[in-house]
Amino acid sequence: MWFRVPNQIFFNMNAVENLTQFPSTTTIIVTNPALEQIGHVDIVRRHMCPKTHVHVCIIPDAEPEVKVIDQGVEALNFYQADQIIALGGGSMIDAAKIMKLKYESPEADLQELAAPFLDLRKRVIEYPKGKAQRARLVAIPTTSGTGSEVTPFAVLTDKERGRKVTLADYSLTPDVAIVDPQFVMSMPKGLTADTGIDCLTHALEAGVSNYASAYTDANAMQAIRLVFKYLPTAFASPHDEEARCMMHNAACIAAMAFSNASVGVNHALAHAFGARFHIAHGKANALMLPHVMAYNAAVPTKFMPSPYTKGYVAHKKYATVADLLGLGGQTVPEKVEKLIAATEQLLDQLGFPRSIAEMGIPRDEFEGAIPEMVKAAFDDPSWRSNPRMPLMQELVELFWKAYEGRGTARLAAVQPQAV
């Protein structure tokens, strides 16, 4: 096993000042129109080496499309850039990762590189090692959730083929991450809640992953603690500098955990539901989370075999989280129930809907979408590190639990040794 993180991470307020350490002849800043308008691009420019030629590549704030990537690569080649700065949320950073890949390795076939795999570290398809050009990638996140600034993942939308392409390789990880909370102080409350719960889901899923280790656990547990402590404050008091700073750090720390341990079935369900009904990723995660926690903590119908785990321990890992948060409980099942209840309370505090039904999606429309969503969730690589191997019927049941609403998430069964 191993634990990989970017070469350099700079964090806390004014961390962007460290850009002066990275000399560049020509830099392309990849960002969106809104961030340029509110002055974030100017802040970045001020802290770059004075002799650097800077060009700004404005792209839509959405999952990158093939056409957008091609335009970015064209700009990189035209200016012969030796540095790329990705300034934005997860989609913006993903776009810059793929632009860098195609700039350095023009022959890279994105469809081929997106071939499915069971373990990121053991795969048939290899990413190109020869580089036609070399450019440093500096990621500066402007949301506190995806953690894309330290992850080896990128998502691309191929509209012509009507599908999303997920790329995963440690070579995609940015060279430098600058986690500066001054870029998130103006995040609206809704985005604060969505990205914060995305961060929490990353940490909780990494914590019970079959690929978890002592190293990923340390990051996952710290991120969970920070979210429960600071997310309510960041949501209620957006200009609270400490809360914003801690949540920004939490997102990065959680991402270091799931970059090495991966996520789980919650993300598979959220991806399928979010894509079908056009629901924000954080909100989709929130709707699934308590039900998935109860599902993972119960006796599995079938569990995922892994050389990294000797037995089924998800329920015990959740109990450890409950202890860390001081939630009380004497037995493992009691602690798990208290953790689920605390998670539901946090979701209520952040104003998330308690059910899919509450969002106004008609029952018959949802029922009609179930087969498509179940297939999409089952095909999603996210669940392959989940402690429970989901059966098709179990995915159906989880979708219906999310439709009916939280407050019903309870342990279906208890490991005998957990009492």
Secondary structure as UniProt FT lines:
FT   STRAND          8..11
FT   TURN            13..14
FT   HELIX           15..21
FT   STRAND          26..31
FT   HELIX           33..37
FT   TURN            38..39
FT   HELIX           40..46
FT   TURN            50..51
FT   STRAND          53..58
FT   HELIX           66..79
FT   STRAND          83..88
FT   HELIX           90..104
FT   TURN            106..107
FT   HELIX           110..113
FT   TURN            120..121
FT   STRAND          136..141
FT   HELIX           148..150
FT   STRAND          153..158
FT   TURN            159..162
FT   STRAND          163..168
FT   HELIX           170..172
FT   STRAND          176..179
FT   HELIX           181..183
FT   TURN            184..186
FT   HELIX           189..208
FT   TURN            210..211
FT   HELIX           214..236
FT   TURN            238..239
FT   HELIX           241..261
FT   HELIX           265..277
FT   HELIX           281..297
FT   TURN            307..308
FT   HELIX           314..324
FT   TURN            325..326
FT   HELIX           332..349
FT   TURN            350..351
FT   HELIX           357..359
FT   HELIX           363..379
FT   HELIX           381..385
FT   HELIX           392..404
FT   TURN            406..407
FT   HELIX           416..418
//
